Each structure stands twice: as C-alpha cells, then as structure tokens.
Amino acid sequence: MNQARTPTTATDRDAHLTQPPEPAEALTFGAQEALSDLSPAIETLIRDRALEIPKAAQVAYLKAARGKASPRLAIGVFCLECMGWDRKAVRGCTSKACALYQYRPGGAK
C-alpha cells in the first residue's frame, strides 16, 4: 500500500515551500472537482497537501478539508492521515487516549 513519506528533518518537512506545486493534473478527476469552490489561498494549501497523499484518499481528504464530508468520513480521513494512510494500521490503532479512538473505521462500536 502506498504511504506518504514522513519528513525526517525540518528541511525535508518544509521542502514543499520552496518547490513549485505540481500541476493540478496530478490530482484525480474527482479531487479536482472538489477544489472548485474554494478561495484561491485555501485551494492552494489544500491542493498541495492532497498531492502528497495516495490518490485513493484524495477525494475523501478534499471533502473533509472543505467541510463537505460526513462526520464518519472526516474521522476516517483523520485516522488515515494519522496512521500514514495505511488502512490496516487504522484498524489496529492502539492510541486509546485519542478522542476519536472509539469512532475510528473498523474500531470498537
């Protein structure tokens, strides 16, 4: 499964600030549609972040980032991002102190 690269230093973490953003064509079609009604500044921030995550999660991430997702989807996106976009890791999460632990996808009901 594709996982987002985890920055190891401040230089790595901030590298995207000095590099030009990838063209919007790198987003899936549904992801491009989800960005259509955002202000330009917010759109740029969210698009840049969406380009760093697996394509399979882009549409859900963009819905959540725009506030257009159901609470269930938004929690799922939060958990996926927290666990490096690994669905199996979300189900196996052991962070019981997390406020969303009981609501995570595949978690205790």
C-alpha positions as CSV (number, residue, x, y, z in Angstrom):
1,M,0.0,0.0,0.0
2,N,1.3,3.5,-0.8
3,Q,2.2,5.5,2.2
4,A,3.1,9.2,2.4
5,R,6.7,9.9,3.0
6,T,7.3,11.0,6.6
7,P,9.7,14.0,6.8
8,T,12.7,13.4,9.0
9,T,14.1,16.9,9.3
10,A,12.7,20.5,9.3
11,T,14.4,20.9,5.9
12,D,12.5,17.9,4.5
13,R,9.3,19.0,6.1
14,D,9.5,22.5,4.6
15,A,10.9,21.5,1.2
16,H,7.5,21.9,-0.4
17,L,7.6,25.6,0.4
18,T,10.5,26.2,-2.0
19,Q,9.4,23.9,-4.7
20,P,6.7,24.9,-7.2
21,P,3.5,22.9,-6.7
22,E,2.7,20.1,-9.1
23,P,0.1,20.8,-11.7
24,A,-3.5,20.1,-10.8
25,E,-3.5,17.3,-13.4
26,A,-1.7,15.2,-10.8
27,L,-5.0,15.1,-8.8
28,T,-7.7,12.6,-9.7
29,F,-10.6,14.0,-11.6
30,G,-12.9,13.8,-8.6
31,A,-10.3,15.5,-6.5
32,Q,-10.0,18.4,-9.0
33,E,-13.8,18.8,-8.9
34,A,-13.7,19.0,-5.0
35,L,-11.4,22.0,-5.2
36,S,-13.6,24.1,-7.5
37,D,-15.4,26.3,-4.9
38,L,-12.6,27.2,-2.5
39,S,-10.8,30.6,-2.2
40,P,-7.6,30.6,-4.1
41,A,-5.3,30.7,-1.0
42,I,-7.1,27.8,0.7
43,E,-7.3,25.9,-2.5
44,T,-3.6,26.1,-2.9
45,L,-2.8,24.9,0.6
46,I,-5.3,22.0,0.3
47,R,-4.2,21.0,-3.2
48,D,-0.6,21.0,-2.2
49,R,-1.4,18.7,0.7
50,A,-3.6,16.5,-1.4
51,L,-0.8,15.9,-3.9
52,E,1.2,14.4,-1.0
53,I,-1.3,11.7,-0.2
54,P,-2.2,8.5,-2.0
55,K,-4.6,9.1,-5.0
56,A,-7.2,6.7,-3.4
57,A,-7.6,9.0,-0.5
58,Q,-7.6,12.4,-2.3
59,V,-11.3,12.8,-2.9
60,A,-12.2,11.9,0.7
61,Y,-9.4,14.2,2.0
62,L,-10.7,17.1,-0.1
63,K,-14.3,16.6,1.0
64,A,-13.2,16.6,4.7
65,A,-10.9,19.6,4.2
66,R,-13.8,21.6,2.6
67,G,-16.2,20.7,5.4
68,K,-18.4,18.8,2.9
69,A,-17.8,15.3,4.4
70,S,-20.0,13.4,6.9
71,P,-18.5,13.2,10.4
72,R,-17.8,9.5,9.7
73,L,-15.8,10.3,6.6
74,A,-14.0,13.1,8.2
75,I,-13.0,10.9,11.2
76,G,-11.8,8.2,8.7
77,V,-9.6,10.7,6.8
78,F,-8.2,12.0,10.1
79,C,-7.3,8.5,11.2
80,L,-5.8,7.6,7.8
81,E,-3.6,10.6,7.9
82,C,-2.6,9.9,11.5
83,M,-1.6,6.4,10.5
84,G,0.3,7.3,7.4
85,W,-2.6,6.4,5.0
86,D,-2.4,2.7,6.0
87,R,-6.0,1.3,6.4
88,K,-4.8,-1.7,8.3
89,A,-2.9,0.4,10.8
90,V,-6.1,2.4,11.5
91,R,-7.9,-0.8,12.4
92,G,-5.0,-1.8,14.6
93,C,-4.6,1.6,16.3
94,T,-3.6,1.4,19.9
95,S,-3.9,5.1,20.7
96,K,-6.7,4.7,23.3
97,A,-6.2,8.3,24.6
98,C,-7.2,9.7,21.2
99,A,-10.6,11.4,21.3
100,L,-11.6,9.7,18.1
101,Y,-10.4,6.2,19.1
102,Q,-13.9,4.8,19.6
103,Y,-15.1,6.3,16.3
104,R,-12.2,5.1,14.0
105,P,-13.0,3.0,11.0
106,G,-13.1,-0.7,12.0
107,G,-12.8,0.2,15.6
108,A,-14.9,-0.7,18.7
109,K,-18.5,0.2,18.5
